[in-house]
Amino acid sequence: DLSANDQSSLPKELREKYVLTRGIGTGVCGEVKLAFERSTCRKLAVKIINKKNFKSEGTATRNAKTEIEILQRVDHPCLIKTEDFYQTDDSYYIVLELMEGGELFQKVKSQQQLKESVAKLYFYQMLKAVQYLHSNGIIHRDLKPENILLSSQEDVCLIKVTDFNQSRILEEASLMRTLCGTPSYLAPEVFTHASTTGYGLAVDAWSLGVLLFVCLGGYPPFHESFGHQSITDQIIRGEFTMVPSKWKHVSDQAKDVVRKLLVVDPSKRMTIEEALQHPWLQDRDMMDTAHRLMYPSGDAAATAAVQVERLATRKRGRDEGDEEEE
Ligand SMILES: c1ccc2c(c1)[nH]c1[nH]cn[n+]12
């Protein structure tokens, strides 16, 4: 009934351009509603971030503003696109492209665990999305299955990363300014900041390891219900168990990727770049499928990008001496 679908609290411009209907997801900082653009009847998602959700006004503004400015800056096939943005005194309204397949979390829950080939296709796309964020100096910092959305109900589909509000744009500018001044008073760690920036990126590699573990095993690597240790202790010690009944059909190479990402010492953890070079991901069919999903128009630049990737893969194959069919 109309009272349930209360349009009166929405910003006027939003109401004039879109019709908001049912809820389709609840993020950590608000809810997501299905919306229709009046002029085109296009289906969209509207994420409503309630400013009061955050502790202090400061964080609300910073998180949401960070999220919005990041959302506007990024452009990658596996990153959710912002269509529009509105705000009232107590809420932000972010209009996003609709992902018909919903959250990865729901799919893993309903299928118990994903087929290895599907997990690999999704994981490769997540790596490309995070590689792009990192190349733009952005750390996501909150990668989890709820933040990975699927474009369709099909197993073979495009995935997109969302929920940047925990992201941080590395303050490279401030570091540059600092290094221009007289260094004599600067503490040593300021100079090794580059390495700490490196570590910052490594947090996303860890989260991708957890994501891959969940996709392959169907359960989380660290959980309060496991054993006698708190979840924090399990994580700090990097102690996880691959239960045989769930992992016996998973390839050793896939397990190797998980093990190299869930390394406690960030300086020893596999990086995103290294993960992209891991044997498990040197899978031409998967890569072709991923690129077809990511660049459907098959435009020249994208095709060139694919060729470069394939040549690199083929060259690596030849270097490692495996027989390549021409
Ligand atoms: C289900 C839950 C959240 C969703 C969704 C479908 N589509 C979309 N686009 C941005 N967020 N989001």
py3Dmol code that shows the C-alpha trace and the ligand (Angstrom):
import py3Dmol

protein = """\
ATOM      1  CA  ASP A   1       0.000   0.000   0.000  1.00  0.00           C
ATOM      2  CA  LEU A   2       1.126   3.573  -0.586  1.00  0.00           C
ATOM      3  CA  SER A   3       2.093   4.183   3.027  1.00  0.00           C
ATOM      4  CA  ALA A   4       4.641   1.352   2.819  1.00  0.00           C
ATOM      5  CA  ASN A   5       6.098   2.815  -0.333  1.00  0.00           C
ATOM      6  CA  ASP A   6       6.442   6.291   1.158  1.00  0.00           C
ATOM      7  CA  GLN A   7       7.645   8.502  -1.689  1.00  0.00           C
ATOM      8  CA  SER A   8       7.186  11.734   0.250  1.00  0.00           C
ATOM      9  CA  SER A   9      10.557  11.580   2.027  1.00  0.00           C
ATOM     10  CA  LEU A  10      12.420  11.262  -1.291  1.00  0.00           C
ATOM     11  CA  PRO A  11      14.101  14.292  -2.893  1.00  0.00           C
ATOM     12  CA  LYS A  12      11.718  15.897  -5.396  1.00  0.00           C
ATOM     13  CA  GLU A  13      14.137  15.606  -8.349  1.00  0.00           C
ATOM     14  CA  LEU A  14      14.618  11.908  -7.569  1.00  0.00           C
ATOM     15  CA  ARG A  15      10.836  11.354  -7.413  1.00  0.00           C
ATOM     16  CA  GLU A  16      10.339  13.185 -10.702  1.00  0.00           C
ATOM     17  CA  LYS A  17      12.922  11.061 -12.528  1.00  0.00           C
ATOM     18  CA  TYR A  18      12.458   7.618 -10.923  1.00  0.00           C
ATOM     19  CA  VAL A  19       9.786   5.419  -9.353  1.00  0.00           C
ATOM     20  CA  LEU A  20      11.186   3.481  -6.363  1.00  0.00           C
ATOM     21  CA  THR A  21       9.587   0.117  -5.632  1.00  0.00           C
ATOM     22  CA  ARG A  22      10.622  -2.935  -3.549  1.00  0.00           C
ATOM     23  CA  GLY A  23      13.755  -3.504  -1.528  1.00  0.00           C
ATOM     24  CA  ILE A  24      16.286  -5.807  -3.232  1.00  0.00           C
ATOM     25  CA  GLY A  25      19.231  -5.775  -0.847  1.00  0.00           C
ATOM     26  CA  THR A  26      20.479  -4.358   2.426  1.00  0.00           C
ATOM     27  CA  GLY A  27      24.029  -3.069   2.517  1.00  0.00           C
ATOM     28  CA  VAL A  28      25.974  -2.386   5.702  1.00  0.00           C
ATOM     29  CA  CYS A  29      25.078   1.296   5.501  1.00  0.00           C
ATOM     30  CA  GLY A  30      21.569   1.317   4.107  1.00  0.00           C
ATOM     31  CA  GLU A  31      19.155  -0.407   1.787  1.00  0.00           C
ATOM     32  CA  VAL A  32      18.887  -0.928  -1.975  1.00  0.00           C
ATOM     33  CA  LYS A  33      15.578  -0.490  -3.793  1.00  0.00           C
ATOM     34  CA  LEU A  34      14.508  -1.467  -7.301  1.00  0.00           C
ATOM     35  CA  ALA A  35      13.717   1.682  -9.297  1.00  0.00           C
ATOM     36  CA  PHE A  36      12.363   2.532 -12.739  1.00  0.00           C
ATOM     37  CA  GLU A  37      13.528   5.554 -14.701  1.00  0.00           C
ATOM     38  CA  ARG A  38      10.252   7.196 -15.806  1.00  0.00           C
ATOM     39  CA  SER A  39      11.554   8.403 -19.180  1.00  0.00           C
ATOM     40  CA  THR A  40      13.035   5.086 -20.332  1.00  0.00           C
ATOM     41  CA  CYS A  41      11.339   2.491 -18.058  1.00  0.00           C
ATOM     42  CA  ARG A  42      14.922   1.263 -17.442  1.00  0.00           C
ATOM     43  CA  LYS A  43      15.347  -0.784 -14.253  1.00  0.00           C
ATOM     44  CA  LEU A  44      17.922   0.642 -11.799  1.00  0.00           C
ATOM     45  CA  ALA A  45      19.008   0.215  -8.193  1.00  0.00           C
ATOM     46  CA  VAL A  46      18.792   3.079  -5.706  1.00  0.00           C
ATOM     47  CA  LYS A  47      21.021   2.757  -2.647  1.00  0.00           C
ATOM     48  CA  ILE A  48      19.787   4.796   0.312  1.00  0.00           C
ATOM     49  CA  ILE A  49      22.497   5.653   2.850  1.00  0.00           C
ATOM     50  CA  ASN A  50      20.991   6.953   6.077  1.00  0.00           C
ATOM     51  CA  LYS A  51      23.421   9.582   7.396  1.00  0.00           C
ATOM     52  CA  LYS A  52      22.390   8.820  11.000  1.00  0.00           C
ATOM     53  CA  ASN A  53      23.789   5.256  10.603  1.00  0.00           C
ATOM     54  CA  PHE A  54      27.278   6.530  11.150  1.00  0.00           C
ATOM     55  CA  LYS A  55      28.621   7.367  14.582  1.00  0.00           C
ATOM     56  CA  SER A  56      29.460  11.017  14.114  1.00  0.00           C
ATOM     57  CA  GLU A  57      28.358  13.418  11.439  1.00  0.00           C
ATOM     58  CA  GLY A  58      31.999  13.641  10.300  1.00  0.00           C
ATOM     59  CA  THR A  59      32.331   9.980   9.350  1.00  0.00           C
ATOM     60  CA  ALA A  60      28.963   9.987   7.559  1.00  0.00           C
ATOM     61  CA  THR A  61      29.915  12.846   5.321  1.00  0.00           C
ATOM     62  CA  ARG A  62      33.442  11.576   4.750  1.00  0.00           C
ATOM     63  CA  ASN A  63      32.381   7.963   4.016  1.00  0.00           C
ATOM     64  CA  ALA A  64      29.517   8.851   1.739  1.00  0.00           C
ATOM     65  CA  LYS A  65      31.387  11.685   0.029  1.00  0.00           C
ATOM     66  CA  THR A  66      34.416   9.410  -0.419  1.00  0.00           C
ATOM     67  CA  GLU A  67      32.122   6.759  -1.853  1.00  0.00           C
ATOM     68  CA  ILE A  68      30.448   9.152  -4.245  1.00  0.00           C
ATOM     69  CA  GLU A  69      33.611  10.835  -5.486  1.00  0.00           C
ATOM     70  CA  ILE A  70      35.220   7.410  -5.925  1.00  0.00           C
ATOM     71  CA  LEU A  71      32.155   6.065  -7.721  1.00  0.00           C
ATOM     72  CA  GLN A  72      32.314   8.972 -10.145  1.00  0.00           C
ATOM     73  CA  ARG A  73      36.058   8.585 -10.760  1.00  0.00           C
ATOM     74  CA  VAL A  74      36.197   4.886 -11.553  1.00  0.00           C
ATOM     75  CA  ASP A  75      35.321   3.315 -14.886  1.00  0.00           C
ATOM     76  CA  HIS A  76      35.835  -0.454 -15.269  1.00  0.00           C
ATOM     77  CA  PRO A  77      33.464  -3.191 -16.514  1.00  0.00           C
ATOM     78  CA  CYS A  78      33.673  -4.936 -13.112  1.00  0.00           C
ATOM     79  CA  LEU A  79      33.018  -1.839 -10.987  1.00  0.00           C
ATOM     80  CA  ILE A  80      29.459  -0.684 -10.339  1.00  0.00           C
ATOM     81  CA  LYS A  81      28.586   2.558 -12.161  1.00  0.00           C
ATOM     82  CA  THR A  82      26.846   5.488 -10.529  1.00  0.00           C
ATOM     83  CA  GLU A  83      24.062   6.908 -12.676  1.00  0.00           C
ATOM     84  CA  ASP A  84      22.876   9.717 -10.394  1.00  0.00           C
ATOM     85  CA  PHE A  85      23.173  11.120  -6.893  1.00  0.00           C
ATOM     86  CA  TYR A  86      20.801  13.060  -4.568  1.00  0.00           C
ATOM     87  CA  GLN A  87      20.739  13.922  -0.877  1.00  0.00           C
ATOM     88  CA  THR A  88      18.373  15.198   1.811  1.00  0.00           C
ATOM     89  CA  ASP A  89      19.199  16.261   5.395  1.00  0.00           C
ATOM     90  CA  ASP A  90      19.207  12.669   6.601  1.00  0.00           C
ATOM     91  CA  SER A  91      20.011  10.481   3.603  1.00  0.00           C
ATOM     92  CA  TYR A  92      22.091  10.046   0.458  1.00  0.00           C
ATOM     93  CA  TYR A  93      20.463   8.468  -2.624  1.00  0.00           C
ATOM     94  CA  ILE A  94      22.861   6.822  -5.086  1.00  0.00           C
ATOM     95  CA  VAL A  95      21.330   5.616  -8.363  1.00  0.00           C
ATOM     96  CA  LEU A  96      23.274   2.585  -9.613  1.00  0.00           C
ATOM     97  CA  GLU A  97      23.034   0.151 -12.489  1.00  0.00           C
ATOM     98  CA  LEU A  98      20.867  -2.855 -11.551  1.00  0.00           C
ATOM     99  CA  MET A  99      22.578  -6.224 -11.177  1.00  0.00           C
ATOM    100  CA  GLU A 100      19.839  -8.791 -11.888  1.00  0.00           C
ATOM    101  CA  GLY A 101      21.840 -11.627 -10.341  1.00  0.00           C
ATOM    102  CA  GLY A 102      21.919  -9.988  -6.910  1.00  0.00           C
ATOM    103  CA  GLU A 103      24.670 -10.616  -4.367  1.00  0.00           C
ATOM    104  CA  LEU A 104      27.335 -13.322  -4.800  1.00  0.00           C
ATOM    105  CA  PHE A 105      26.711 -14.123  -1.136  1.00  0.00           C
ATOM    106  CA  GLN A 106      23.164 -15.330  -1.895  1.00  0.00           C
ATOM    107  CA  LYS A 107      24.337 -17.478  -4.816  1.00  0.00           C
ATOM    108  CA  VAL A 108      27.052 -19.242  -2.785  1.00  0.00           C
ATOM    109  CA  LYS A 109      24.563 -19.797   0.051  1.00  0.00           C
ATOM    110  CA  SER A 110      21.953 -21.326  -2.294  1.00  0.00           C
ATOM    111  CA  GLN A 111      24.446 -23.481  -4.231  1.00  0.00           C
ATOM    112  CA  GLN A 112      26.413 -24.582  -1.133  1.00  0.00           C
ATOM    113  CA  GLN A 113      29.644 -24.042  -3.133  1.00  0.00           C
ATOM    114  CA  LEU A 114      30.421 -22.834  -6.655  1.00  0.00           C
ATOM    115  CA  LYS A 115      31.832 -25.053  -9.425  1.00  0.00           C
ATOM    116  CA  GLU A 116      35.595 -24.403  -9.662  1.00  0.00           C
ATOM    117  CA  SER A 117      35.269 -23.046 -13.215  1.00  0.00           C
ATOM    118  CA  VAL A 118      32.618 -20.546 -12.079  1.00  0.00           C
ATOM    119  CA  ALA A 119      34.662 -19.527  -9.027  1.00  0.00           C
ATOM    120  CA  LYS A 120      37.661 -18.967 -11.320  1.00  0.00           C
ATOM    121  CA  LEU A 121      35.651 -16.817 -13.767  1.00  0.00           C
ATOM    122  CA  TYR A 122      34.334 -14.643 -10.908  1.00  0.00           C
ATOM    123  CA  PHE A 123      37.697 -14.483  -9.134  1.00  0.00           C
ATOM    124  CA  TYR A 124      39.492 -13.354 -12.324  1.00  0.00           C
ATOM    125  CA  GLN A 125      36.983 -10.505 -12.747  1.00  0.00           C
ATOM    126  CA  MET A 126      37.420  -9.484  -9.090  1.00  0.00           C
ATOM    127  CA  LEU A 127      41.199  -9.439  -9.583  1.00  0.00           C
ATOM    128  CA  LYS A 128      40.845  -7.219 -12.677  1.00  0.00           C
ATOM    129  CA  ALA A 129      38.478  -4.851 -10.808  1.00  0.00           C
ATOM    130  CA  VAL A 130      40.808  -4.559  -7.797  1.00  0.00           C
ATOM    131  CA  GLN A 131      43.881  -4.263 -10.068  1.00  0.00           C
ATOM    132  CA  TYR A 132      42.143  -1.283 -11.709  1.00  0.00           C
ATOM    133  CA  LEU A 133      41.264   0.298  -8.328  1.00  0.00           C
ATOM    134  CA  HIS A 134      44.861  -0.110  -7.124  1.00  0.00           C
ATOM    135  CA  SER A 135      46.252   1.359 -10.360  1.00  0.00           C
ATOM    136  CA  ASN A 136      44.072   4.397  -9.554  1.00  0.00           C
ATOM    137  CA  GLY A 137      45.451   4.557  -5.990  1.00  0.00           C
ATOM    138  CA  ILE A 138      42.206   3.298  -4.437  1.00  0.00           C
ATOM    139  CA  ILE A 139      42.050   0.607  -1.746  1.00  0.00           C
ATOM    140  CA  HIS A 140      38.577  -0.945  -1.409  1.00  0.00           C
ATOM    141  CA  ARG A 141      39.171  -2.262   2.153  1.00  0.00           C
ATOM    142  CA  ASP A 142      35.754  -3.894   2.454  1.00  0.00           C
ATOM    143  CA  LEU A 143      35.668  -6.666  -0.140  1.00  0.00           C
ATOM    144  CA  LYS A 144      33.162  -9.388   0.854  1.00  0.00           C
ATOM    145  CA  PRO A 145      30.538 -11.539  -0.917  1.00  0.00           C
ATOM    146  CA  GLU A 146      27.784  -8.999  -0.170  1.00  0.00           C
ATOM    147  CA  ASN A 147      29.808  -6.414  -2.125  1.00  0.00           C
ATOM    148  CA  ILE A 148      30.154  -8.585  -5.228  1.00  0.00           C
ATOM    149  CA  LEU A 149      27.089  -8.344  -7.467  1.00  0.00           C
ATOM    150  CA  LEU A 150      26.146 -10.627 -10.364  1.00  0.00           C
ATOM    151  CA  SER A 151      24.775  -9.281 -13.638  1.00  0.00           C
ATOM    152  CA  SER A 152      22.471 -12.269 -14.195  1.00  0.00           C
ATOM    153  CA  GLN A 153      21.175 -15.509 -12.671  1.00  0.00           C
ATOM    154  CA  GLU A 154      23.411 -17.461 -15.093  1.00  0.00           C
ATOM    155  CA  ASP A 155      26.632 -19.016 -13.758  1.00  0.00           C
ATOM    156  CA  VAL A 156      28.577 -17.483 -16.645  1.00  0.00           C
ATOM    157  CA  CYS A 157      28.001 -13.786 -15.989  1.00  0.00           C
ATOM    158  CA  LEU A 158      29.695 -10.454 -15.387  1.00  0.00           C
ATOM    159  CA  ILE A 159      30.386  -9.544 -11.773  1.00  0.00           C
ATOM    160  CA  LYS A 160      30.746  -6.045 -10.332  1.00  0.00           C
ATOM    161  CA  VAL A 161      32.341  -4.801  -7.119  1.00  0.00           C
ATOM    162  CA  THR A 162      30.292  -2.271  -5.107  1.00  0.00           C
ATOM    163  CA  ASP A 163      30.261  -0.524  -1.705  1.00  0.00           C
ATOM    164  CA  PHE A 164      33.296   1.727  -1.831  1.00  0.00           C
ATOM    165  CA  ASN A 165      32.336   3.646   1.287  1.00  0.00           C
ATOM    166  CA  GLN A 166      35.192   2.059   3.233  1.00  0.00           C
ATOM    167  CA  SER A 167      37.586   2.854   0.426  1.00  0.00           C
ATOM    168  CA  ARG A 168      40.463   5.176   0.886  1.00  0.00           C
ATOM    169  CA  ILE A 169      42.072   7.222  -1.869  1.00  0.00           C
ATOM    170  CA  LEU A 170      45.760   7.091  -1.016  1.00  0.00           C
ATOM    171  CA  GLU A 171      46.843  10.582  -0.035  1.00  0.00           C
ATOM    172  CA  GLU A 172      49.806  10.412  -2.457  1.00  0.00           C
ATOM    173  CA  ALA A 173      49.583  14.169  -2.965  1.00  0.00           C
ATOM    174  CA  SER A 174      50.230  14.860   0.727  1.00  0.00           C
ATOM    175  CA  LEU A 175      53.182  12.405   0.715  1.00  0.00           C
ATOM    176  CA  MET A 176      54.682  14.145  -2.324  1.00  0.00           C
ATOM    177  CA  ARG A 177      54.345  17.533  -0.600  1.00  0.00           C
ATOM    178  CA  THR A 178      55.977  16.137   2.532  1.00  0.00           C
ATOM    179  CA  LEU A 179      58.948  14.759   0.587  1.00  0.00           C
ATOM    180  CA  CYS A 180      59.508  18.163  -1.062  1.00  0.00           C
ATOM    181  CA  GLY A 181      60.250  19.815   2.277  1.00  0.00           C
ATOM    182  CA  THR A 182      63.502  19.557   4.259  1.00  0.00           C
ATOM    183  CA  PRO A 183      63.783  15.865   5.148  1.00  0.00           C
ATOM    184  CA  SER A 184      65.945  16.396   8.248  1.00  0.00           C
ATOM    185  CA  TYR A 185      62.982  16.345  10.658  1.00  0.00           C
ATOM    186  CA  LEU A 186      61.062  13.511   8.941  1.00  0.00           C
ATOM    187  CA  ALA A 187      60.808  10.137  10.694  1.00  0.00           C
ATOM    188  CA  PRO A 188      62.116   7.072   8.805  1.00  0.00           C
ATOM    189  CA  GLU A 189      58.650   5.537   8.355  1.00  0.00           C
ATOM    190  CA  VAL A 190      57.632   8.542   6.251  1.00  0.00           C
ATOM    191  CA  PHE A 191      60.180   7.409   3.628  1.00  0.00           C
ATOM    192  CA  THR A 192      59.080   3.813   3.821  1.00  0.00           C
ATOM    193  CA  HIS A 193      55.512   5.091   3.329  1.00  0.00           C
ATOM    194  CA  ALA A 194      55.728   3.624  -0.194  1.00  0.00           C
ATOM    195  CA  SER A 195      56.006   0.189   1.394  1.00  0.00           C
ATOM    196  CA  THR A 196      53.150   0.946   3.797  1.00  0.00           C
ATOM    197  CA  THR A 197      51.116   2.054   0.756  1.00  0.00           C
ATOM    198  CA  GLY A 198      52.067  -1.376  -0.665  1.00  0.00           C
ATOM    199  CA  TYR A 199      50.818  -2.992   2.540  1.00  0.00           C
ATOM    200  CA  GLY A 200      47.595  -0.939   2.259  1.00  0.00           C
ATOM    201  CA  LEU A 201      46.933  -2.569  -1.113  1.00  0.00           C
ATOM    202  CA  ALA A 202      47.658  -5.963   0.428  1.00  0.00           C
ATOM    203  CA  VAL A 203      44.505  -5.765   2.573  1.00  0.00           C
ATOM    204  CA  ASP A 204      42.452  -6.224  -0.594  1.00  0.00           C
ATOM    205  CA  ALA A 205      44.559  -9.265  -1.559  1.00  0.00           C
ATOM    206  CA  TRP A 206      43.723 -10.870   1.802  1.00  0.00           C
ATOM    207  CA  SER A 207      39.983 -10.155   1.334  1.00  0.00           C
ATOM    208  CA  LEU A 208      40.113 -11.676  -2.156  1.00  0.00           C
ATOM    209  CA  GLY A 209      41.639 -14.784  -0.562  1.00  0.00           C
ATOM    210  CA  VAL A 210      38.684 -14.965   1.837  1.00  0.00           C
ATOM    211  CA  LEU A 211      36.270 -14.421  -1.068  1.00  0.00           C
ATOM    212  CA  LEU A 212      37.880 -17.224  -3.113  1.00  0.00           C
ATOM    213  CA  PHE A 213      37.836 -19.550  -0.075  1.00  0.00           C
ATOM    214  CA  VAL A 214      34.082 -18.923   0.363  1.00  0.00           C
ATOM    215  CA  CYS A 215      33.346 -19.447  -3.349  1.00  0.00           C
ATOM    216  CA  LEU A 216      35.312 -22.732  -3.527  1.00  0.00           C
ATOM    217  CA  GLY A 217      34.534 -24.146  -0.068  1.00  0.00           C
ATOM    218  CA  GLY A 218      31.059 -22.723   0.521  1.00  0.00           C
ATOM    219  CA  TYR A 219      31.950 -21.660   4.067  1.00  0.00           C
ATOM    220  CA  PRO A 220      34.174 -18.895   5.497  1.00  0.00           C
ATOM    221  CA  PRO A 221      37.845 -19.551   6.456  1.00  0.00           C
ATOM    222  CA  PHE A 222      37.495 -17.674   9.754  1.00  0.00           C
ATOM    223  CA  HIS A 223      34.332 -17.823  11.838  1.00  0.00           C
ATOM    224  CA  GLU A 224      33.471 -17.384  15.516  1.00  0.00           C
ATOM    225  CA  SER A 225      31.798 -20.800  15.596  1.00  0.00           C
ATOM    226  CA  PHE A 226      35.030 -22.620  14.594  1.00  0.00           C
ATOM    227  CA  GLY A 227      37.036 -24.127  17.478  1.00  0.00           C
ATOM    228  CA  HIS A 228      37.943 -22.412  20.715  1.00  0.00           C
ATOM    229  CA  GLN A 229      39.681 -19.345  19.272  1.00  0.00           C
ATOM    230  CA  SER A 230      38.021 -15.988  18.694  1.00  0.00           C
ATOM    231  CA  ILE A 231      37.628 -15.053  15.031  1.00  0.00           C
ATOM    232  CA  THR A 232      40.266 -12.319  15.573  1.00  0.00           C
ATOM    233  CA  ASP A 233      42.775 -14.873  16.876  1.00  0.00           C
ATOM    234  CA  GLN A 234      42.054 -17.193  13.922  1.00  0.00           C
ATOM    235  CA  ILE A 235      42.714 -14.301  11.512  1.00  0.00           C
ATOM    236  CA  ILE A 236      45.828 -12.999  13.307  1.00  0.00           C
ATOM    237  CA  ARG A 237      47.252 -16.518  13.275  1.00  0.00           C
ATOM    238  CA  GLY A 238      46.004 -17.141   9.717  1.00  0.00           C
ATOM    239  CA  GLU A 239      44.478 -20.406  10.911  1.00  0.00           C
ATOM    240  CA  PHE A 240      41.840 -21.834   8.581  1.00  0.00           C
ATOM    241  CA  THR A 241      40.783 -25.380   7.762  1.00  0.00           C
ATOM    242  CA  MET A 242      39.969 -26.823   4.335  1.00  0.00           C
ATOM    243  CA  VAL A 243      37.382 -29.444   5.365  1.00  0.00           C
ATOM    244  CA  PRO A 244      38.077 -32.508   3.102  1.00  0.00           C
ATOM    245  CA  SER A 245      34.402 -33.180   2.319  1.00  0.00           C
ATOM    246  CA  LYS A 246      34.153 -29.693   0.853  1.00  0.00           C
ATOM    247  CA  TRP A 247      37.630 -29.362  -0.693  1.00  0.00           C
ATOM    248  CA  LYS A 248      38.457 -32.837  -2.021  1.00  0.00           C
ATOM    249  CA  HIS A 249      37.177 -31.922  -5.515  1.00  0.00           C
ATOM    250  CA  VAL A 250      39.011 -28.602  -5.577  1.00  0.00           C
ATOM    251  CA  SER A 251      42.250 -28.553  -7.597  1.00  0.00           C
ATOM    252  CA  ASP A 252      45.612 -28.138  -5.868  1.00  0.00           C
ATOM    253  CA  GLN A 253      46.290 -25.014  -7.948  1.00  0.00           C
ATOM    254  CA  ALA A 254      43.093 -23.367  -6.705  1.00  0.00           C
ATOM    255  CA  LYS A 255      44.019 -24.243  -3.112  1.00  0.00           C
ATOM    256  CA  ASP A 256      47.503 -22.822  -3.756  1.00  0.00           C
ATOM    257  CA  VAL A 257      46.021 -19.418  -4.696  1.00  0.00           C
ATOM    258  CA  VAL A 258      43.979 -19.366  -1.473  1.00  0.00           C
ATOM    259  CA  ARG A 259      46.967 -20.370   0.657  1.00  0.00           C
ATOM    260  CA  LYS A 260      49.202 -17.680  -0.899  1.00  0.00           C
ATOM    261  CA  LEU A 261      46.616 -14.940  -0.322  1.00  0.00           C
ATOM    262  CA  LEU A 262      45.712 -15.909   3.255  1.00  0.00           C
ATOM    263  CA  VAL A 263      49.244 -15.144   4.478  1.00  0.00           C
ATOM    264  CA  VAL A 264      49.378 -13.115   7.696  1.00  0.00           C
ATOM    265  CA  ASP A 265      52.544 -11.112   6.840  1.00  0.00           C
ATOM    266  CA  PRO A 266      51.460  -8.559   4.200  1.00  0.00           C
ATOM    267  CA  SER A 267      54.994  -8.356   2.815  1.00  0.00           C
ATOM    268  CA  LYS A 268      54.887 -12.126   2.132  1.00  0.00           C
ATOM    269  CA  ARG A 269      51.298 -12.199   0.834  1.00  0.00           C
ATOM    270  CA  MET A 270      50.788 -12.783  -2.895  1.00  0.00           C
ATOM    271  CA  THR A 271      49.947  -9.507  -4.665  1.00  0.00           C
ATOM    272  CA  ILE A 272      47.090  -8.950  -7.110  1.00  0.00           C
ATOM    273  CA  GLU A 273      49.608  -8.864  -9.987  1.00  0.00           C
ATOM    274  CA  GLU A 274      51.177 -12.162  -8.836  1.00  0.00           C
ATOM    275  CA  ALA A 275      47.718 -13.725  -8.481  1.00  0.00           C
ATOM    276  CA  LEU A 276      46.930 -12.766 -12.088  1.00  0.00           C
ATOM    277  CA  GLN A 277      50.109 -14.622 -13.144  1.00  0.00           C
ATOM    278  CA  HIS A 278      49.324 -17.731 -11.042  1.00  0.00           C
ATOM    279  CA  PRO A 279      49.062 -20.981 -13.112  1.00  0.00           C
ATOM    280  CA  TRP A 280      45.444 -21.488 -11.935  1.00  0.00           C
ATOM    281  CA  LEU A 281      44.432 -18.351 -13.844  1.00  0.00           C
ATOM    282  CA  GLN A 282      46.425 -19.093 -17.019  1.00  0.00           C
ATOM    283  CA  ASP A 283      43.216 -20.467 -18.535  1.00  0.00           C
ATOM    284  CA  ARG A 284      42.602 -19.145 -22.046  1.00  0.00           C
ATOM    285  CA  ASP A 285      38.959 -20.263 -22.235  1.00  0.00           C
ATOM    286  CA  MET A 286      38.095 -18.596 -18.921  1.00  0.00           C
ATOM    287  CA  MET A 287      39.918 -15.428 -19.959  1.00  0.00           C
ATOM    288  CA  ASP A 288      38.165 -15.282 -23.331  1.00  0.00           C
ATOM    289  CA  THR A 289      34.799 -15.723 -21.588  1.00  0.00           C
ATOM    290  CA  ALA A 290      35.660 -13.025 -19.046  1.00  0.00           C
ATOM    291  CA  HIS A 291      36.767 -10.566 -21.721  1.00  0.00           C
ATOM    292  CA  ARG A 292      33.660 -11.300 -23.823  1.00  0.00           C
ATOM    293  CA  LEU A 293      31.548 -10.457 -20.731  1.00  0.00           C
ATOM    294  CA  MET A 294      33.633  -7.400 -19.815  1.00  0.00           C
ATOM    295  CA  TYR A 295      33.888  -5.951 -23.329  1.00  0.00           C
ATOM    296  CA  PRO A 296      30.762  -7.196 -25.121  1.00  0.00           C
ATOM    297  CA  SER A 297      30.974  -4.548 -27.838  1.00  0.00           C
ATOM    298  CA  GLY A 298      34.208  -6.299 -28.823  1.00  0.00           C
ATOM    299  CA  ASP A 299      35.592  -2.835 -29.618  1.00  0.00           C
ATOM    300  CA  ALA A 300      39.067  -2.635 -31.088  1.00  0.00           C
ATOM    301  CA  ALA A 301      40.805  -1.437 -27.912  1.00  0.00           C
ATOM    302  CA  ALA A 302      39.299  -4.254 -25.875  1.00  0.00           C
ATOM    303  CA  THR A 303      40.140  -6.835 -28.528  1.00  0.00           C
ATOM    304  CA  ALA A 304      43.688  -5.515 -28.577  1.00  0.00           C
ATOM    305  CA  ALA A 305      43.798  -5.811 -24.796  1.00  0.00           C
ATOM    306  CA  VAL A 306      42.679  -9.422 -25.061  1.00  0.00           C
ATOM    307  CA  GLN A 307      45.291 -10.173 -27.740  1.00  0.00           C
ATOM    308  CA  VAL A 308      48.029  -8.683 -25.551  1.00  0.00           C
ATOM    309  CA  GLU A 309      46.856 -10.804 -22.608  1.00  0.00           C
ATOM    310  CA  ARG A 310      46.702 -13.966 -24.768  1.00  0.00           C
ATOM    311  CA  LEU A 311      50.136 -13.356 -26.292  1.00  0.00           C
ATOM    312  CA  ALA A 312      51.515 -12.835 -22.794  1.00  0.00           C
ATOM    313  CA  THR A 313      49.916 -16.071 -21.680  1.00  0.00           C
ATOM    314  CA  ARG A 314      51.205 -17.939 -24.767  1.00  0.00           C
ATOM    315  CA  LYS A 315      54.725 -16.447 -24.300  1.00  0.00           C
ATOM    316  CA  ARG A 316      54.733 -17.476 -20.631  1.00  0.00           C
ATOM    317  CA  GLY A 317      53.647 -20.957 -21.728  1.00  0.00           C
ATOM    318  CA  ARG A 318      56.503 -21.196 -24.244  1.00  0.00           C
ATOM    319  CA  ASP A 319      59.023 -19.848 -21.712  1.00  0.00           C
ATOM    320  CA  GLU A 320      57.883 -22.548 -19.322  1.00  0.00           C
ATOM    321  CA  GLY A 321      58.292 -25.036 -22.188  1.00  0.00           C
ATOM    322  CA  ASP A 322      54.783 -26.443 -22.235  1.00  0.00           C
ATOM    323  CA  GLU A 323      53.545 -27.529 -25.687  1.00  0.00           C
ATOM    324  CA  GLU A 324      51.269 -24.829 -27.134  1.00  0.00           C
ATOM    325  CA  GLU A 325      48.914 -25.671 -29.989  1.00  0.00           C
ATOM    326  CA  GLU A 326      49.366 -22.836 -32.514  1.00  0.00           C
TER     327      GLU A 326
END
"""
ligand_1 = """\
12
LIG
C 20.520 -6.858 -5.372
C 21.154 -6.232 -4.298
C 21.898 -5.064 -4.485
C 21.996 -4.560 -5.757
C 21.385 -5.174 -6.844
C 20.645 -6.331 -6.656
N 21.666 -4.453 -7.980
C 22.439 -3.436 -7.578
N 23.093 -2.377 -8.071
C 23.683 -1.784 -6.974
N 23.408 -2.473 -5.861
N 22.633 -3.495 -6.244
"""
view = py3Dmol.view(width=600, height=400)
view.addModel(protein, "pdb")
view.setStyle({"model": 0}, {"cartoon": {"style": "trace"}})
view.addModel(ligand_1, "xyz")
view.setStyle({"model": 1}, {"stick": {}})
view.zoomTo()
view.show()
